[in-house]
Amino acid sequence: MDGRLGVLGVGSQGEELYRHVLRSPGLTLAAHVAQLGWTDYEAEHAIEQLRARRLVRLTDLGEVVADHPRAALERVVSAEEARLATRRQDLARVRDAIDSFVTDHRAGQELSTSDQPLRERVDQAVLPSVHEHLVASTVGVIRQATAGAPRALDDYPTVRQQLAGGREQRTLYLPDALHEHADALAAWAELGEQQRIAAGLPSEFVVFGEEVAIGTTEWGRGGGDYVLLRDPMVVAAFIALFDRLWAAASPAEHSDDASGGALVEWMQQGLTDEAIARAMGVSLRTVRRRIAAMMSEHDVSTRFQLALRIAERRHKS
């Protein structure tokens, strides 16, 4: 079965029984069971799903009767659409309230700042949730020095949302990442992450704005637990270290369209940002953010200079 009714809570057997009833009206449930070769339990489970949605009913003689499917299914779909619309309204109210909850959280953080430890150990197992919390509760540039694989996109919905909203994230990777994790890097670049390749990294760390940093418990060694650092001088030192590494690193050159190669070619052909967005299957905001990020990474101020700089790099390579 194709499972079209699964969205309504009707399983494959329920749908099969429904189709059988439509094709063979006037039969009792026992007759349907015999023709389908089901057990009584399977039949009872299937018909209960259909009766719950009022797609079929039993007569006094035990016959299974179904109304015209257009009327019956239109009624069910309309009810589900109304329920979905209400659900969307409820979720919209929650979204509208996020800022007020953030204000409450910020007020609470300000009151409890003196109680927060300047150094706090973070188990590797909970690192993604801690990372998400720090992204949500801070502002400013996110600076990452990543010695291994890029972070899994599915584990960081808040990061993705903030990047879509325009927050800046800069990440340093090692050269091997371009070859071993090209698809993951391209996915993060698609979201707007600025990426550079460093010859080496002294250790892994992340700095959230100017407020907090996370590093490995043992400097220069990954794979273990992490430590959260709030001391302003320590955070400033991490920022200075990152900015120095960033200035010396090279822009990441991907091999696929997400790297900007095709993007630059379309720009050279005179396509508008809107046309490029349609060709790449992304939003207009994504295209403009990517162009701005590439101009920043290549240290140029115009699109023409960007095209020349990329052409020079390709020629050298």
C-alpha positions in Angstrom: 0.0 0.0 0.0 1.1 3.6 -0.6 0.3 4.8 2.9 -1.5 7.9 1.8 -3.8 7.9 4.9 -0.9 7.6 7.3 -0.9 11.3 8.0 -4.5 10.8 9.3 -3.4 8.1 11.7 -4.6 5.3 9.5 -2.0 2.6 9.0 -1.3 0.5 5.9 -3.8 -2.2 6.9 -6.5 0.4 7.7 -6.0 1.9 4.3 -6.1 -1.6 2.7 -9.4 -2.4 4.5 -10.8 1.0 3.5 -10.1 0.4 -0.2 -11.5 -3.1 0.1 -14.7 -1.7 1.6 -15.0 0.8 -1.2 -14.6 -1.9 -3.9 -16.8 -4.4 -2.1 -19.7 -2.7 -0.5 -22.3 -4.6 1.6 -19.9 -7.2 3.1 -19.7 -7.9 6.8 -16.4 -7.5 8.6 -16.0 -11.2 8.7 -16.4 -11.4 4.9 -13.7 -8.8 4.5 -11.4 -10.6 6.8 -11.9 -13.8 4.9 -11.1 -12.3 1.6 -8.1 -10.4 2.9 -6.7 -13.3 4.8 -6.3 -11.4 8.1 -6.7 -12.4 11.7 -9.5 -11.0 13.8 -7.0 -8.9 15.7 -5.7 -7.3 12.5 -9.2 -6.6 11.3 -10.4 -5.1 14.6 -7.3 -2.8 14.8 -7.8 -1.6 11.2 -11.5 -0.9 11.4 -11.1 1.0 14.7 -8.7 3.4 12.9 -11.3 3.9 10.2 -14.3 4.3 12.6 -12.3 6.8 14.6 -12.0 9.0 11.5 -15.7 8.2 10.6 -14.6 6.8 7.3 -16.6 3.6 7.8 -19.5 2.5 10.0 -21.1 -0.8 10.9 -24.8 -1.4 10.3 -27.1 -3.4 12.6 -26.6 -6.3 10.2 -22.8 -6.1 10.7 -22.1 -4.7 7.2 -19.2 -2.3 6.8 -20.5 0.8 5.0 -18.4 3.7 3.7 -19.7 7.1 2.6 -18.5 8.6 -0.7 -14.7 9.0 -0.2 -14.7 12.6 -1.5 -17.2 13.7 1.1 -15.7 11.6 3.9 -12.0 12.5 3.3 -12.7 16.2 2.6 -14.4 16.3 6.0 -11.4 14.7 7.7 -8.8 16.8 5.8 -10.7 20.0 6.5 -10.8 19.2 10.2 -7.1 18.4 10.3 -6.3 21.6 8.4 -8.4 23.6 10.9 -6.5 21.9 13.7 -3.2 22.7 12.0 -4.1 26.3 11.6 -4.9 26.5 15.3 -1.6 24.8 16.1 0.3 27.3 13.9 -1.4 30.2 15.7 -0.4 28.7 19.1 3.2 28.3 17.9 3.2 31.9 16.6 2.2 33.1 20.0 5.0 31.2 21.6 7.5 32.6 19.0 6.2 36.1 19.8 6.9 35.5 23.5 10.5 34.3 23.0 11.9 37.9 23.3 10.1 38.4 26.6 11.4 35.1 28.0 14.9 36.1 26.7 14.5 39.4 28.7 13.6 37.4 31.8 16.6 35.2 31.3 19.0 38.1 30.8 17.7 39.8 33.9 18.2 36.6 35.9 21.7 36.2 34.4 22.6 39.7 35.5 21.4 39.1 39.0 23.3 35.8 39.3 26.5 36.8 37.4 28.4 37.0 40.6 27.4 33.4 41.5 28.5 31.9 38.1 31.9 30.1 38.3 34.6 31.6 36.2 35.6 28.0 35.2 33.2 25.1 34.7 33.8 21.6 33.4 31.6 20.5 30.5 31.2 16.8 29.6 31.6 16.0 26.0 28.2 14.3 25.9 26.4 17.6 26.7 28.6 19.9 24.7 26.1 20.5 21.9 23.3 21.5 24.3 25.8 23.8 26.2 26.9 25.3 22.9 23.3 25.9 21.9 22.5 27.6 25.2 25.6 29.9 24.9 24.7 30.9 21.4 21.1 31.8 22.5 22.3 33.7 25.5 25.1 35.7 23.9 25.6 38.3 21.1 28.4 39.0 18.7 30.7 37.0 16.6 31.0 33.3 17.2 34.7 32.3 16.7 35.6 28.6 16.3 38.9 26.8 16.0 38.0 23.2 14.9 40.8 20.7 14.6 38.5 17.8 13.5 35.2 17.3 11.7 32.7 20.2 11.4 29.8 20.1 13.9 26.7 18.1 12.9 24.1 20.5 11.5 21.2 18.6 13.1 22.6 19.1 16.6 22.7 22.9 16.3 19.2 24.3 15.3 19.8 27.5 17.3 23.0 28.2 15.5 21.4 27.7 12.1 18.5 30.0 13.1 20.9 32.8 14.2 23.1 32.5 11.1 19.9 32.8 9.0 19.1 35.9 11.0 22.5 37.5 10.2 24.8 36.5 13.1 28.4 36.1 12.1 30.2 32.9 12.7 33.9 32.4 11.7 35.4 29.0 11.8 39.0 27.9 11.3 39.6 24.4 9.9 42.7 22.4 9.2 43.5 21.5 5.5 42.4 17.9 5.9 38.8 19.1 6.5 38.5 20.3 2.9 39.1 16.7 1.6 37.6 14.6 4.4 34.5 16.7 5.3 33.9 18.7 2.1 30.1 18.2 2.2 29.8 19.2 5.8 31.9 22.4 5.2 29.8 23.2 2.2 26.6 22.8 4.2 27.9 25.3 6.9 29.1 27.7 4.2 25.6 27.5 2.7 24.2 28.8 6.0 26.6 31.7 5.9 29.5 30.5 8.0 32.8 32.2 7.1 35.5 29.6 6.8 39.3 29.8 6.6 42.0 27.1 6.5 44.9 27.4 9.0 48.1 25.5 8.7 47.8 24.5 12.3 45.8 25.1 15.4 47.2 25.3 18.9 44.0 23.8 20.4 40.3 23.6 19.9 38.1 26.4 21.3 35.0 28.4 20.7 34.4 32.0 21.7 30.8 33.4 22.0 30.8 37.1 21.5 33.0 38.7 24.2 31.4 36.9 27.1 32.4 33.3 27.3 34.7 30.7 25.7 34.9 26.9 25.7 38.2 25.0 25.3 39.5 21.6 25.8 40.5 20.6 29.4 44.0 19.7 28.1 45.5 22.4 25.8 46.3 21.0 22.4 44.5 17.7 22.9 41.0 16.9 21.7 38.6 14.1 22.3 38.1 14.6 26.0 36.0 16.9 28.1 35.8 20.7 27.8 36.0 23.7 30.2 33.7 26.8 30.1 35.6 30.0 30.8 34.0 33.3 31.8 37.0 35.3 33.1 37.0 38.5 30.9 40.8 38.4 30.5 40.8 34.8 29.5 38.0 35.4 26.9 39.9 38.4 25.6 43.0 36.3 25.2 41.1 33.7 23.2 39.7 36.4 20.9 43.1 37.8 20.3 44.5 34.4 19.6 41.7 33.6 17.2 42.0 36.9 15.3 45.7 36.4 14.8 45.1 32.8 13.5 42.3 34.1 11.3 44.4 36.8 9.7 47.1 34.3 8.8 44.7 31.7 7.4 43.5 31.3 3.8 39.9 31.3 2.6 38.4 27.9 2.2 38.1 27.0 -1.5 35.4 24.3 -1.9 35.1 22.2 -5.0 31.3 22.5 -5.3 28.9 25.3 -6.0 28.6 26.2 -2.3 32.2 27.4 -2.4 31.3 30.4 -4.5 32.9 29.3 -7.8 29.6 29.0 -9.7 28.4 32.0 -7.8 31.3 34.1 -9.1 30.8 32.8 -12.6 27.1 33.8 -12.5 28.1 37.2 -11.3 30.6 37.6 -14.1 27.8 36.7 -16.6 25.8 39.6 -15.3 23.1 37.6 -13.5 21.2 39.5 -10.8 21.2 38.3 -7.2 17.6 37.2 -7.6 18.5 35.1 -10.7 21.5 33.6 -8.9 19.3 32.7 -5.9 16.8 30.9 -8.2 19.6 29.0 -10.0 21.2 27.9 -6.7 17.9 27.1 -5.1 18.6 29.3 -2.0 17.1 32.6 -0.7 18.1 36.0 -1.9 19.4 36.8 1.6 21.7 33.7 1.5 23.2 34.8 -1.9 23.9 38.4 -0.7 25.3 37.2 2.7 27.6 34.7 0.9 28.9 37.4 -1.5 29.6 39.7 1.4 31.3 36.9 3.3 33.5 36.1 0.3 34.4 39.8 -0.1 35.4 39.9 3.5 37.4 36.7 3.3 39.3 37.8 0.2 39.8 41.3 1.6 38.2 43.1 -1.3 35.5 45.9 -1.4 33.9 45.3 -4.8 32.5 42.3 -6.7 34.8 42.9 -9.6 37.8 42.7 -7.2 36.4 39.5 -5.8 36.2 37.9 -9.2 39.8 38.9 -10.0 41.1 37.6 -6.7 39.4 34.2 -7.1 40.7 34.0 -10.7 44.2 34.7 -9.4 44.0 32.0 -6.8 42.7 29.5 -9.3 45.5 30.4 -11.7 48.2 29.9 -9.0 46.7 26.5 -8.0 
